[in-house]
Amino acid sequence: MKIIYRCILIAGILGLPAFLCAQQKSPPINIGKESMYFPHQYQKYKVQIGLGFFFIRLPYDWVENALQVPLIDLHLTFGLPAGFSLEGSLNTLVVSNQITLGAHWNHIRRNFSFNVGYDLGYELGIMNQAGFKNTGMMLIHYPNASIGFKTNTLAFTFKGEAVIIAWGQMKTGENLISQSANIFNGLSGAIYLEQRIFRKKILVIGFKDNFVKYYWPAWMVFSTFDRYYHIPELHLMWVL
């Protein structure tokens, strides 16, 4: 539980400026157009960048402690005509890395919005230890949908996605340990709160729950149990 308390404390510290800034007079902005996760029609051919990190609580069946070092999270969107957008992300912990790229269609009506999309992720894990070269590679499908609601200063988004392993393998040296393809791996749900801090800078605080059998950051302790696990994540991000 210590890692969860730490995450809540960090979220509170980072969220405090939002409360303080909200009390000061500042030029109004459209929170919907500056957000990262709230579905909206992005400005055409404009790149939007978010940079942050997230903490993970792994199952006790796999490890006794949460990952003490957060994963770096770099997220980019590129606006297209007719409500479409391209999105990509890079998540890295050096030994565990994932790149995703996908397309989404966004629609907004007054204060409510939704989108549907598809992302393809490539996961690469590398760990050299005791003379062994351990690697894991995987392609993962992420069909997803989001719904959102915004006020003048806040944006709330709920995102759900399926996780389908298209292909994957694990190797020790040149020896192939396991290989899999076309496996339904589970589901995930996330809720994101986005608030303007100052000027057009947005702070994102999110909580995500993965209900999956295989979890890519923990590829080196891949479970041999045929069961699903709840794996929570706490996300913190700045929209730059």
N, C-alpha and C positions, 0 to 999 in steps of 0.2 A: 504493500500500500504506500510505502514511502515515495515511490516514483510518481504515483498519482497525486499525492499531496504536493510534491515539488512542481508538477505540471500545473496544478490549480494555482499555486502561488505565483508562478511565472506568468500565467494568463492574467491573474489579477494585477500584477505589477505593470504588464504591458497595456492592460485595459484602463488603468487609472488615468493616463493622459487623455483618453477619449472622453472621460467624464469631465475633466478639468477644461479641455478645449471646448466642450459643448456649452460651457457656461460663458464663453467669450464670444463676442461678435466677430463673425468671419463671413466672407462671401459665400453665398449658397452654391451647392453643387447638386447635380443629379446623381445620387448614390447608385442608382441602377446602372448608369452608364460607366461608372468608374469601378464597379465591383469586378471580382475575378470569378466567383462561383455563381452569383445570381444570374439566371438566364436573361440575356438581353441582346439586342441587335448591336453588335460591336461596330464601331466606326470602320467603314470600308478601307481595307488595305493598311490598317493601323495595327502595330504590334503592342501588346500589353504584357507586362512582365511582373511576376510575383516571385518573391524570394523569402524562404522561411525554413522551417524544420519541423519534424514531428517525432514524438516519443511513442514507444511501443511497449505493451505489456504482453510478453509471450507466455504460453501455457506452462504450468509447472511440470507437465509431462516432458517438456523439451528442455527447459532451463529453470533454475531456481530464482533468477533475478530478471528484471526487465533490462532491456538494452540501455546501458548507462549513457551511451553517446547517441545523440539524436541524429536522424537521417537528414541530410540537406535536401531541400525541396525547391527546385527551380521550375516555374510554371510559365508558359507563354501561350498567348492567344493571338490569332491573326484574323481580323475581320474580313468577311466576304459579302458580296451582294445577297439580297433576298433573305437575310436573316441567318445565313450560314456562317460558320467560323471553323478555322482549323485550330487545334490545340495540341500542345506537346509538353512533356515534362521530363525532368531528369531527377531521379532520386538516388542518392549515393551514400554509402558508408564505407567506401573503398573496397571492402571484401564483398559487399552486396550492392549491386547497381541495377537500375531499371530505367529504360527509356520508353516512353509511350508517345504515340502519335495518333490523332483521330480527327474526325469531322463531326460537327454538331449543327442542328437546326434549332434556332431560338425564336420564340414568339412571346411577346409581352402585350398585355392588355391592362391599361391603367396600372394598378399596384401589384398585379399578379402576373406571373410568367411561368413558362415551362420550356423544356427542350428535350430532345432525344438525340442520342449520339452513339458512336462506336469508336473505341480506342483499341489499338493493338500495342501490346507491351513486349519488349525484349528484355529478358533478365539475364544478367551475367554475374556469377559469383566466382571469386578466385581466392583460395586460401592455401598458402604454402606453409607447411608445418612438418617438422621432424623428417625432412627429406622427401615428403610426399607433395605432389601437386594435385590439389583437389579443385575441381571446377564443376560448375553447374550452369546450364543454359536452358532457356525456356522461352517459348512464344505463348502469350496469353491474350485471349479475346476478352474485351470488357464492353459488352453492350450495356447502355445506361440511359437513365432518364432523370430529370430534375424538375422540381417545382419550387417557386420562390414567391416571397411576399416582401414588399418594401414599404418603409415609411419615408419621411423626409431625410432622416439621418441614419437609418438602419436598413440592412437587407438580410433576410433570413432565407436559407435555401436548404431543402432536403434532397439528397441525391441517393439513388439506389442503382446498383449494378450487379450483373451476373459475372462470374469469373469462370472462364472455360479455358482449360489448358489445351492449346493446339498441338504443341510438341514440346518435349523436354528430355534432357538427359543429364546424368551425373557421372563423372569420371574421376578415378584416382590414378594419376599418371596417365598411362595409355589404356588402362583397364576400364571398360564400360561397366558401371555398377547397375544402373537402371535406365530405362528409356520408356517414355509414355507418350500417348497422343490421344487427342479428342476425348478429354475427360471433363465432365462437369465438376468444378471444384468447389462451388458454393456461391454465396451471396454476400453483399456488403451494403450497409446503409450509413449515411453520414449527414450531419446537420452542421451548417456553417453560419456564423454570425459575422457580418461585415459592417464596420463603422468607420467613418471618416475621422482621422486624428487631427490633421492640419492640412491646409490647402487641398490638394487632390490626393493626398496619401491615405490609403485605406488599410486598416488593421483587420486581419481575418483570424478568427478563433473557431476551430472546428473540432468535432468529435466524430470518429468513425468506428464502427463495429464491423469486423470481418467475421463471418461465419463460414469457415473454410476448412478443408483438409490440409491443403498445402499453402504455405505462406512464404512468398519469395525472399524477404530479408533473412529468413532463418533456413535457407536452403541447406546449410551445413549440418543442421540437426533435423533433417526431414524425418517426420514421424512415420513409423511403420504401422501405426494403428489406423484401421479403416474407420475413422470417426471424424466428426466435425468439431471445431474448436471456436470459441469466441475469442477474438484477438482485438482489443481496443487500441485506438490511436488518438493522440491529442495533436492537433495541427495548429501551428502559429505561423502567420505569413504577413509580409508587407507587400501591398500592391504598389509598385514603384512608379 
